[in-house]
Amino acid sequence: MKQELEEKLGLREAGLRKELIEKERTWERTRKELQEQLSTLSIESVREREDRESRIAEITGGIPGPGGRFNRSSRSWETWKTNARA
């Protein structure tokens, strides 16, 4: 009886180990896919930001201040303001 129980438990353990291995493989594939998607989205996000910044520079005459904004106290702002009046 003890031997039968050990055999049943051994088979159950083997089955659970196999299931765990399969789930780990599935998780690893999913993790890689998600990492690739994140990488793709990050690259696209950077490109979109660069395109927006380029477009803003075109519209504003290419004279952004710190942080992409005009600094009213800067020479760039004064130059832009003077050119905008002309």
MOPAC internal coordinates of N, CA, C and O (Angstrom, degrees):
PM7 1SCF
backbone

  N    0.0000 0     0.00 0     0.00 0    0    0    0
  C    1.4410 1     0.00 0     0.00 0    1    0    0
  C    1.5269 1   110.97 1     0.00 0    2    1    0
  O    1.2310 1   120.90 1   136.32 1    3    2    1
  N    1.3081 1   115.89 1   -43.68 1    3    2    1
  C    1.4580 1   120.64 1   178.15 1    5    3    2
  C    1.5291 1   109.82 1   -62.59 1    6    5    3
  O    1.2310 1   120.62 1   138.46 1    7    6    5
  N    1.3029 1   116.43 1   -41.54 1    7    6    5
  C    1.4602 1   121.39 1  -179.41 1    9    7    6
  C    1.5344 1   110.57 1   -65.33 1   10    9    7
  O    1.2310 1   119.98 1   141.32 1   11   10    9
  N    1.3243 1   117.65 1   -38.68 1   11   10    9
  C    1.4639 1   121.57 1   178.12 1   13   11   10
  C    1.5291 1   110.21 1   -64.13 1   14   13   11
  O    1.2310 1   120.90 1   138.32 1   15   14   13
  N    1.3085 1   115.88 1   -41.68 1   15   14   13
  C    1.4583 1   121.16 1   179.47 1   17   15   14
  C    1.5336 1   110.16 1   -64.41 1   18   17   15
  O    1.2310 1   120.63 1   137.21 1   19   18   17
  N    1.3368 1   116.40 1   -42.79 1   19   18   17
  C    1.4652 1   120.87 1   177.93 1   21   19   18
  C    1.5279 1   110.80 1   -61.88 1   22   21   19
  O    1.2310 1   120.22 1   140.38 1   23   22   21
  N    1.3186 1   117.19 1   -39.62 1   23   22   21
  C    1.4597 1   121.26 1   178.80 1   25   23   22
  C    1.5244 1   110.97 1   -65.67 1   26   25   23
  O    1.2310 1   120.99 1   135.85 1   27   26   25
  N    1.3392 1   115.71 1   -44.15 1   27   26   25
  C    1.4653 1   119.86 1   178.28 1   29   27   26
  C    1.5215 1   110.94 1   -62.08 1   30   29   27
  O    1.2310 1   121.01 1   135.16 1   31   30   29
  N    1.3143 1   115.68 1   -44.84 1   31   30   29
  C    1.4643 1   119.53 1   179.42 1   33   31   30
  C    1.5275 1   111.38 1   -65.28 1   34   33   31
  O    1.2310 1   120.61 1   141.33 1   35   34   33
  N    1.3145 1   116.43 1   -38.67 1   35   34   33
  C    1.4686 1   120.74 1   177.32 1   37   35   34
  C    1.5256 1   111.70 1   -62.49 1   38   37   35
  O    1.2310 1   120.73 1   136.87 1   39   38   37
  N    1.3311 1   116.21 1   -43.13 1   39   38   37
  C    1.4562 1   119.92 1   178.07 1   41   39   38
  C    1.5292 1   111.18 1   -65.33 1   42   41   39
  O    1.2310 1   121.74 1   137.92 1   43   42   41
  N    1.3237 1   114.27 1   -42.08 1   43   42   41
  C    1.4789 1   118.75 1   178.21 1   45   43   42
  C    1.5208 1   110.83 1   -62.25 1   46   45   43
  O    1.2310 1   120.36 1   136.16 1   47   46   45
  N    1.3204 1   116.91 1   -43.84 1   47   46   45
  C    1.4595 1   121.32 1   179.18 1   49   47   46
  C    1.5291 1   110.55 1   -62.10 1   50   49   47
  O    1.2310 1   120.34 1   136.25 1   51   50   49
  N    1.3169 1   116.96 1   -43.75 1   51   50   49
  C    1.4667 1   120.94 1   178.66 1   53   51   50
  C    1.5293 1   110.67 1   -61.40 1   54   53   51
  O    1.2310 1   120.67 1   137.45 1   55   54   53
  N    1.3150 1   116.33 1   -42.55 1   55   54   53
  C    1.4651 1   120.72 1   178.19 1   57   55   54
  C    1.5147 1   111.89 1   -63.09 1   58   57   55
  O    1.2310 1   120.93 1   137.56 1   59   58   57
  N    1.3407 1   115.82 1   -42.44 1   59   58   57
  C    1.4656 1   120.18 1   179.28 1   61   59   58
  C    1.5294 1   111.39 1   -66.93 1   62   61   59
  O    1.2310 1   120.47 1   141.20 1   63   62   61
  N    1.3291 1   116.71 1   -38.80 1   63   62   61
  C    1.4700 1   120.31 1   177.26 1   65   63   62
  C    1.5273 1   110.86 1   -62.52 1   66   65   63
  O    1.2310 1   120.69 1   137.72 1   67   66   65
  N    1.3290 1   116.28 1   -42.28 1   67   66   65
  C    1.4600 1   120.98 1   179.07 1   69   67   66
  C    1.5305 1   109.97 1   -63.16 1   70   69   67
  O    1.2310 1   120.80 1   135.74 1   71   70   69
  N    1.3102 1   116.07 1   -44.26 1   71   70   69
  C    1.4611 1   121.17 1   178.59 1   73   71   70
  C    1.5302 1   110.98 1   -61.69 1   74   73   71
  O    1.2310 1   120.59 1   138.51 1   75   74   73
  N    1.3199 1   116.49 1   -41.49 1   75   74   73
  C    1.4660 1   121.15 1   178.59 1   77   75   74
  C    1.5258 1   111.12 1   -62.64 1   78   77   75
  O    1.2310 1   120.38 1   136.06 1   79   78   77
  N    1.3157 1   116.87 1   -43.94 1   79   78   77
  C    1.4646 1   121.39 1   179.00 1   81   79   78
  C    1.5244 1   110.22 1   -60.80 1   82   81   79
  O    1.2310 1   120.22 1   136.05 1   83   82   81
  N    1.3230 1   117.19 1   -43.95 1   83   82   81
  C    1.4641 1   121.38 1   179.00 1   85   83   82
  C    1.5305 1   110.72 1   -62.55 1   86   85   83
  O    1.2310 1   120.32 1   137.53 1   87   86   85
  N    1.3195 1   116.98 1   -42.47 1   87   86   85
  C    1.4616 1   120.77 1  -179.90 1   89   87   86
  C    1.5276 1   111.02 1   -67.92 1   90   89   87
  O    1.2310 1   120.19 1   142.66 1   91   90   89
  N    1.3215 1   117.25 1   -37.34 1   91   90   89
  C    1.4661 1   120.12 1   177.15 1   93   91   90
  C    1.5297 1   110.70 1   -63.83 1   94   93   91
  O    1.2310 1   120.34 1   138.76 1   95   94   93
  N    1.3274 1   116.96 1   -41.24 1   95   94   93
  C    1.4624 1   120.73 1   177.74 1   97   95   94
  C    1.5238 1   110.77 1   -63.90 1   98   97   95
  O    1.2310 1   120.66 1   135.84 1   99   98   97
  N    1.3226 1   116.35 1   -44.16 1   99   98   97
  C    1.4622 1   120.87 1   178.25 1  101   99   98
  C    1.5256 1   110.27 1   -60.56 1  102  101   99
  O    1.2310 1   120.78 1   134.48 1  103  102  101
  N    1.3296 1   116.11 1   -45.52 1  103  102  101
  C    1.4560 1   120.44 1   179.40 1  105  103  102
  C    1.5284 1   110.78 1   -61.38 1  106  105  103
  O    1.2310 1   119.66 1   137.19 1  107  106  105
  N    1.3109 1   118.25 1   -42.81 1  107  106  105
  C    1.4649 1   122.03 1  -179.54 1  109  107  106
  C    1.5282 1   110.85 1   -62.73 1  110  109  107
  O    1.2310 1   120.02 1   137.53 1  111  110  109
  N    1.3264 1   117.56 1   -42.47 1  111  110  109
  C    1.4718 1   120.88 1   176.84 1  113  111  110
  C    1.5312 1   110.22 1   -62.46 1  114  113  111
  O    1.2310 1   120.84 1   134.75 1  115  114  113
  N    1.3140 1   115.99 1   -45.25 1  115  114  113
  C    1.4640 1   120.73 1  -179.58 1  117  115  114
  C    1.5188 1   110.60 1   -63.33 1  118  117  115
  O    1.2310 1   120.48 1   136.74 1  119  118  117
  N    1.3218 1   116.68 1   -43.26 1  119  118  117
  C    1.4681 1   120.89 1   179.33 1  121  119  118
  C    1.5329 1   110.91 1   -60.67 1  122  121  119
  O    1.2310 1   120.41 1   136.59 1  123  122  121
  N    1.3217 1   116.82 1   -43.41 1  123  122  121
  C    1.4705 1   120.85 1   179.01 1  125  123  122
  C    1.5242 1   110.76 1   -63.85 1  126  125  123
  O    1.2310 1   120.55 1   136.96 1  127  126  125
  N    1.3304 1   116.55 1   -43.04 1  127  126  125
  C    1.4634 1   120.32 1   179.09 1  129  127  126
  C    1.5240 1   110.58 1   -61.86 1  130  129  127
  O    1.2310 1   120.66 1   136.07 1  131  130  129
  N    1.3267 1   116.34 1   -43.93 1  131  130  129
  C    1.4615 1   119.79 1   179.08 1  133  131  130
  C    1.5238 1   111.24 1   -65.16 1  134  133  131
  O    1.2310 1   120.21 1   140.83 1  135  134  133
  N    1.3222 1   117.21 1   -39.17 1  135  134  133
  C    1.4582 1   121.09 1   177.94 1  137  135  134
  C    1.5295 1   110.77 1   -62.65 1  138  137  135
  O    1.2310 1   120.47 1   138.64 1  139  138  137
  N    1.3323 1   116.70 1   -41.36 1  139  138  137
  C    1.4663 1   121.05 1   177.71 1  141  139  138
  C    1.5280 1   110.93 1   -64.28 1  142  141  139
  O    1.2310 1   120.70 1   137.95 1  143  142  141
  N    1.3319 1   116.26 1   -42.05 1  143  142  141
  C    1.4618 1   120.22 1   178.27 1  145  143  142
  C    1.5205 1   110.81 1   -63.19 1  146  145  143
  O    1.2310 1   120.39 1   137.43 1  147  146  145
  N    1.3216 1   116.87 1   -42.57 1  147  146  145
  C    1.4602 1   121.05 1   178.51 1  149  147  146
  C    1.5188 1   110.72 1   -62.00 1  150  149  147
  O    1.2310 1   120.66 1   136.33 1  151  150  149
  N    1.3114 1   116.35 1   -43.67 1  151  150  149
  C    1.4573 1   121.21 1   179.06 1  153  151  150
  C    1.5251 1   110.71 1   -61.12 1  154  153  151
  O    1.2310 1   120.66 1   134.61 1  155  154  153
  N    1.3256 1   116.34 1   -45.39 1  155  154  153
  C    1.4602 1   121.05 1   178.89 1  157  155  154
  C    1.5213 1   110.98 1   -61.36 1  158  157  155
  O    1.2310 1   120.57 1   134.45 1  159  158  157
  N    1.3239 1   116.51 1   -45.55 1  159  158  157
  C    1.4660 1   120.28 1   179.73 1  161  159  158
  C    1.5193 1   111.54 1   -64.67 1  162  161  159
  O    1.2310 1   120.43 1   142.30 1  163  162  161
  N    1.3236 1   116.79 1   -37.70 1  163  162  161
  C    1.4662 1   120.51 1   178.59 1  165  163  162
  C    1.5236 1   110.65 1   -63.80 1  166  165  163
  O    1.2310 1   120.49 1   135.28 1  167  166  165
  N    1.3203 1   116.67 1   -44.72 1  167  166  165
  C    1.4601 1   121.12 1   178.96 1  169  167  166
  C    1.5268 1   109.99 1   -62.53 1  170  169  167
  O    1.2310 1   120.73 1   134.44 1  171  170  169
  N    1.3325 1   116.21 1   -45.56 1  171  170  169
  C    1.4698 1   120.14 1   179.25 1  173  171  170
  C    1.5195 1   110.63 1   -61.89 1  174  173  171
  O    1.2310 1   120.20 1   139.71 1  175  174  173
  N    1.3121 1   117.22 1   -40.29 1  175  174  173
  C    1.4557 1   121.68 1   179.78 1  177  175  174
  C    1.5309 1   111.14 1   -62.47 1  178  177  175
  O    1.2310 1   120.51 1   136.37 1  179  178  177
  N    1.3143 1   116.64 1   -43.63 1  179  178  177
  C    1.4702 1   120.72 1   178.39 1  181  179  178
  C    1.5206 1   109.91 1   -62.96 1  182  181  179
  O    1.2310 1   120.10 1   135.43 1  183  182  181
  N    1.3148 1   117.41 1   -44.57 1  183  182  181
  C    1.4739 1   120.96 1   179.16 1  185  183  182
  C    1.5263 1   111.32 1   -61.52 1  186  185  183
  O    1.2310 1   120.67 1   136.07 1  187  186  185
  N    1.3236 1   116.33 1   -43.93 1  187  186  185
  C    1.4591 1   120.16 1   179.45 1  189  187  186
  C    1.5239 1   110.93 1   -63.18 1  190  189  187
  O    1.2310 1   120.20 1   138.19 1  191  190  189
  N    1.3327 1   117.22 1   -41.81 1  191  190  189
  C    1.4637 1   120.98 1   178.36 1  193  191  190
  C    1.5228 1   110.41 1   -63.31 1  194  193  191
  O    1.2310 1   120.57 1   136.39 1  195  194  193
  N    1.3240 1   116.51 1   -43.61 1  195  194  193
  C    1.4619 1   120.08 1   178.76 1  197  195  194
  C    1.5270 1   110.77 1   -62.92 1  198  197  195
  O    1.2310 1   120.44 1   139.60 1  199  198  197
  N    1.3339 1   116.77 1   -40.40 1  199  198  197
  C    1.4678 1   120.45 1   177.38 1  201  199  198
  C    1.5227 1   111.03 1   -62.62 1  202  201  199
  O    1.2310 1   120.23 1   136.59 1  203  202  201
  N    1.3319 1   117.17 1   -43.41 1  203  202  201
  C    1.4705 1   120.88 1   178.34 1  205  203  202
  C    1.5183 1   110.74 1   -63.03 1  206  205  203
  O    1.2310 1   120.90 1   134.70 1  207  206  205
  N    1.3342 1   115.88 1   -45.30 1  207  206  205
  C    1.4640 1   119.29 1  -179.73 1  209  207  206
  C    1.5252 1   111.17 1   -62.84 1  210  209  207
  O    1.2310 1   120.60 1   141.22 1  211  210  209
  N    1.3213 1   116.46 1   -38.78 1  211  210  209
  C    1.4523 1   121.03 1   177.56 1  213  211  210
  C    1.5249 1   110.15 1   -64.16 1  214  213  211
  O    1.2310 1   120.92 1   135.74 1  215  214  213
  N    1.3229 1   115.85 1   -44.26 1  215  214  213
  C    1.4714 1   120.81 1   179.08 1  217  215  214
  C    1.5240 1   110.71 1   -63.39 1  218  217  215
  O    1.2310 1   120.24 1   138.25 1  219  218  217
  N    1.3081 1   117.14 1   -41.75 1  219  218  217
  C    1.4690 1   120.92 1   177.78 1  221  219  218
  C    1.5172 1   109.98 1   -62.64 1  222  221  219
  O    1.2310 1   120.58 1   137.21 1  223  222  221
  N    1.3212 1   116.50 1   -42.79 1  223  222  221
  C    1.4621 1   120.41 1   178.78 1  225  223  222
  C    1.5221 1   110.53 1   -62.06 1  226  225  223
  O    1.2310 1   120.02 1   140.38 1  227  226  225
  N    1.3338 1   117.58 1   -39.62 1  227  226  225
  C    1.4638 1   120.98 1   177.29 1  229  227  226
  C    1.5251 1   110.79 1   -62.62 1  230  229  227
  O    1.2310 1   120.89 1   134.88 1  231  230  229
  N    1.3237 1   115.90 1   -45.12 1  231  230  229
  C    1.4668 1   121.17 1  -176.42 1  233  231  230
  C    1.5252 1   110.99 1   -68.42 1  234  233  231
  O    1.2310 1   120.25 1   139.45 1  235  234  233
  N    1.3101 1   117.12 1   -40.55 1  235  234  233
  C    1.4661 1   121.19 1  -174.91 1  237  235  234
  C    1.5161 1   112.84 1   -90.79 1  238  237  235
  O    1.2310 1   120.05 1  -177.37 1  239  238  237
  N    1.2904 1   117.51 1     2.63 1  239  238  237
  C    1.4504 1   119.89 1  -179.72 1  241  239  238
  C    1.5087 1   112.86 1    87.23 1  242  241  239
  O    1.2310 1   120.39 1  -169.36 1  243  242  241
  N    1.2927 1   116.86 1    10.64 1  243  242  241
  C    1.4645 1   121.07 1   174.87 1  245  243  242
  C    1.5003 1   114.92 1    73.92 1  246  245  243
  O    1.2310 1   120.14 1  -152.01 1  247  246  245
  N    1.3388 1   117.33 1    27.99 1  247  246  245
  C    1.4588 1   119.44 1  -178.14 1  249  247  246
  C    1.5279 1   110.91 1  -122.19 1  250  249  247
  O    1.2310 1   119.64 1  -117.76 1  251  250  249
  N    1.2946 1   118.29 1    62.24 1  251  250  249
  C    1.4728 1   119.30 1   177.77 1  253  251  250
  C    1.5146 1   111.15 1   -76.58 1  254  253  251
  O    1.2310 1   121.13 1   -29.15 1  255  254  253
  N    1.3160 1   115.45 1   150.85 1  255  254  253
  C    1.4611 1   120.85 1   175.94 1  257  255  254
  C    1.5174 1   109.94 1   -94.27 1  258  257  255
  O    1.2310 1   120.14 1    16.86 1  259  258  257
  N    1.3183 1   117.34 1  -163.14 1  259  258  257
  C    1.4680 1   120.74 1   179.28 1  261  259  258
  C    1.5218 1   111.40 1   -57.55 1  262  261  259
  O    1.2310 1   120.99 1   -42.97 1  263  262  261
  N    1.3058 1   115.71 1   137.03 1  263  262  261
  C    1.4581 1   120.11 1   178.93 1  265  263  262
  C    1.5084 1   113.28 1    70.69 1  266  265  263
  O    1.2310 1   120.36 1  -164.04 1  267  266  265
  N    1.3430 1   116.91 1    15.96 1  267  266  265
  C    1.4504 1   119.66 1   179.36 1  269  267  266
  C    1.5141 1   113.56 1    82.28 1  270  269  267
  O    1.2310 1   120.03 1  -174.20 1  271  270  269
  N    1.3325 1   117.54 1     5.80 1  271  270  269
  C    1.4598 1   121.39 1   179.64 1  273  271  270
  C    1.5211 1   109.26 1  -114.22 1  274  273  271
  O    1.2310 1   121.35 1   -22.31 1  275  274  273
  N    1.3132 1   115.02 1   157.69 1  275  274  273
  C    1.4524 1   118.82 1   177.39 1  277  275  274
  C    1.5171 1   109.88 1   -75.40 1  278  277  275
  O    1.2310 1   121.29 1   -39.60 1  279  278  277
  N    1.2911 1   115.14 1   140.40 1  279  278  277
  C    1.4512 1   121.79 1   176.69 1  281  279  278
  C    1.5212 1   106.09 1  -106.25 1  282  281  279
  O    1.2310 1   119.94 1   -68.98 1  283  282  281
  N    1.3140 1   117.72 1   111.02 1  283  282  281
  C    1.4648 1   121.41 1  -174.63 1  285  283  282
  C    1.5249 1   112.62 1   -58.85 1  286  285  283
  O    1.2310 1   120.14 1   154.10 1  287  286  285
  N    1.3173 1   117.33 1   -25.90 1  287  286  285
  C    1.4580 1   119.46 1  -178.53 1  289  287  286
  C    1.5239 1   112.50 1   -87.30 1  290  289  287
  O    1.2310 1   120.24 1   174.82 1  291  290  289
  N    1.3007 1   117.15 1    -5.18 1  291  290  289
  C    1.4596 1   119.25 1  -175.77 1  293  291  290
  C    1.5158 1   111.81 1   -86.44 1  294  293  291
  O    1.2310 1   121.39 1   -22.73 1  295  294  293
  N    1.3003 1   114.95 1   157.27 1  295  294  293
  C    1.4635 1   122.07 1   176.75 1  297  295  294
  C    1.5281 1   109.53 1   -62.07 1  298  297  295
  O    1.2310 1   120.39 1   144.60 1  299  298  297
  N    1.3432 1   116.87 1   -35.40 1  299  298  297
  C    1.4602 1   121.17 1   179.39 1  301  299  298
  C    1.5250 1   110.60 1   -59.75 1  302  301  299
  O    1.2310 1   120.54 1   138.49 1  303  302  301
  N    1.3275 1   116.57 1   -41.51 1  303  302  301
  C    1.4566 1   120.43 1   179.91 1  305  303  302
  C    1.5165 1   109.92 1   -64.31 1  306  305  303
  O    1.2310 1   120.36 1   135.23 1  307  306  305
  N    1.3025 1   116.92 1   -44.77 1  307  306  305
  C    1.4582 1   120.37 1  -179.61 1  309  307  306
  C    1.5299 1   111.00 1   -62.80 1  310  309  307
  O    1.2310 1   120.70 1   138.01 1  311  310  309
  N    1.3226 1   116.27 1   -41.99 1  311  310  309
  C    1.4685 1   120.71 1   178.34 1  313  311  310
  C    1.5222 1   109.86 1   -63.00 1  314  313  311
  O    1.2310 1   120.35 1   134.29 1  315  314  313
  N    1.2963 1   116.94 1   -45.71 1  315  314  313
  C    1.4607 1   121.03 1  -179.72 1  317  315  314
  C    1.5279 1   110.73 1   -62.63 1  318  317  315
  O    1.2310 1   120.95 1   135.91 1  319  318  317
  N    1.3395 1   115.79 1   -44.09 1  319  318  317
  C    1.4632 1   120.97 1  -178.22 1  321  319  318
  C    1.5378 1   110.39 1   -63.39 1  322  321  319
  O    1.2310 1   120.74 1   138.37 1  323  322  321
  N    1.3157 1   116.18 1   -41.63 1  323  322  321
  C    1.4525 1   121.06 1   178.54 1  325  323  322
  C    1.5292 1   110.90 1   -63.79 1  326  325  323
  O    1.2310 1   120.69 1   135.42 1  327  326  325
  N    1.3352 1   116.28 1   -44.58 1  327  326  325
  C    1.4604 1   121.11 1   179.77 1  329  327  326
  C    1.5250 1   111.54 1   -67.48 1  330  329  327
  O    1.2310 1   120.30 1   146.68 1  331  330  329
  N    1.3069 1   117.03 1   -33.32 1  331  330  329
  C    1.4695 1   120.60 1  -179.26 1  333  331  330
  C    1.5199 1   110.53 1   -67.97 1  334  333  331
  O    1.2310 1   120.10 1   147.68 1  335  334  333
  N    1.3366 1   117.42 1   -32.32 1  335  334  333
  C    1.4676 1   121.45 1   179.25 1  337  335  334
  C    1.5159 1   111.53 1   -72.16 1  338  337  335
  O    1.2310 1   120.98 1   151.33 1  339  338  337
  N    1.3156 1   115.74 1   -28.67 1  339  338  337
  C    1.4752 1   119.44 1  -174.60 1  341  339  338
  C    1.5077 1   112.64 1   -73.11 1  342  341  339
  O    1.2310 1   120.10 1   180.00 1  343  342  341

